[in-house]
Amino acid sequence: MPMINGLETTKILRSNGVEVPIIAVTAFEKDQIAEDIYKIGFNDILVKPFNSNDLYQIIFQYTK
């Protein structure tokens, strides 16, 4: 995103009480960023490149 990244966007959403599930889609290794991602308020992490089935499983997990 040109003006703001997903981390900052999530911080703003969470600080305004938005509780919708937020999934981080990243090229970083999950072990490298998991602690920070969850602390900010993301619900889950999907590492690129990813299998579409992994995406569907995560979406299903948060929409049932």
Secondary structure as GFF3:
##gff-version 3
##sequence-region A 1 64
A	DSSP	alpha_helix	6	15	.	.	.	ID=ss1
A	DSSP	beta_strand	23	26	.	.	.	ID=ss2
A	DSSP	alpha_helix	30	40	.	.	.	ID=ss3
A	DSSP	beta_strand	44	47	.	.	.	ID=ss4
A	DSSP	alpha_helix	52	63	.	.	.	ID=ss5
###
